[in-house]
């Protein structure tokens, strides 16, 4: 039977189109509930299966794949460059104000312009992000443009499509009939917590940190590879609608309501008020509370609410007369710089820290702030004992931004970076070419030792409860711990510890039990815990599974390291240095004797072989004895690859029940199809036959 007739028997193209629409709507509704309302309506599993089904059909019938499909959210082919696009309505900036007096002036002009008729203001939080214009036609997103110079912006449609909370299509046909074409504007941003997590990953991998969420958002939107954008947790909030029809001609607040009805994420903090005094209250209220918001705001936007009144007021010098941005002061405070101290990280990097006279800034007491590095200190001419301005702007960590030169004492001298590490061994320090940081190069630098032991015991590494910063400090101070291997000798020192302050038999036994438990932690966690420079969690995993054991890893050369997924030259060199270090070798030997896990799980390892190397599998339908994810893992452990779609390169299609269009595609290409039983058999025998 030919594929066509087989297919026609089951579905007509019309049916299939309907099915695709149904699946899309289901996904869109689930996205909206999940991302906008934060009330998930279906399980992840159910969601994945609907998504997969849509992908499968679209793959088999590319003509059914549309630009608004939720499957576009995973990103597409990288672009060479962004196309420029002229804004239909120029994206003008608002006038800014910082003072209440200017706000009163603004209100007076509005009053005059409107001939003293009644008016209302729409107040909105000004999210600190990147403004974007979105064009929809027949309810479908056509284009997303950055502000650019206000006249022309970059077409970043593919990147914007990856934002899961943004509707790529509006399904409410009554709305679309009324407003077939419209433009929406919004602010793309990143939440503080997501930003911190991303930076934490970078720190672990030894990469340069991002300054603040706005810069990271702007940088992300300018990536040419949308599949990378899809991995970043960007969000959008929409605040402007233009339909060129009566539908959007009533008021700003009605427009936002309509945006909400169409499924756009809008701010829950908008407020309509009827006097400038109430605007004040709104401004002050949010100034006090802005620290507690999950994202940064840099001010408040105030708009005359009625569109008819906006039109009367019009524009002056390319800025609307009916709107203004009240900018909050960056959170600043003046205090005295008591001392510049140096902090040593686990890799030996030395960062200067400002020790400050305590000052309250945005509700929290600040007594330390970052000074970044020696170049920063010199270019801003910050000296010890200066009076300084500290700021907490779009950045999470307070920083010293300037010093008040008028208040500087006459005998003040520029800061000199010490030539020795502040640690007890007073090791010489060294600044590698092209790096901003100095490093302590002494292998026994006690500060590095502390940081390394803390890292080893931390939750994502060996997860040893009770071995936190304070305890590590105490134990290092007393010489109970000099390296991570000493942790496993603490049993023998139980009586000694019992004599110390703050320790009872219960607390010490809890720590010892947690230490014992850590011996069972998987090998890749140990590899990460060792704190090898540049080896973050991801690299540790890749290395663990590539080499299988510590002994294989130790014996590898630089080329072998670099053949591992995502391992570049600097990580490879760092591994070489690490294993060549006799002190590290001793530590590793002791950890092995202590009984830690030195290879990936026996069973796992035996399956991670190369029997399937060079073979590409595609999975479809539901398997009874395992999830698709598990099936993929089993294939990958044997060196095979799992692809999302059937092509000429596919070696096997594994089809469970309810297999969809992939089944058809595989038949068309004469690719061998395995049922679950056959697949399990294949996993048990050695090398699969080549069929194509
Ligand atoms: Zn040192």
Boltz pocket constraint, residues with backbone or C-beta under 6 A from the ligand:
constraints:
  - pocket:
      binder: B
      contacts: [[A, 344], [A, 421], [A, 422], [A, 423], [A, 424], [A, 426], [A, 427], [A, 440], [A, 441], [A, 442], [A, 445], [A, 446], [A, 447], [A, 448]]
      max_distance: 6.0
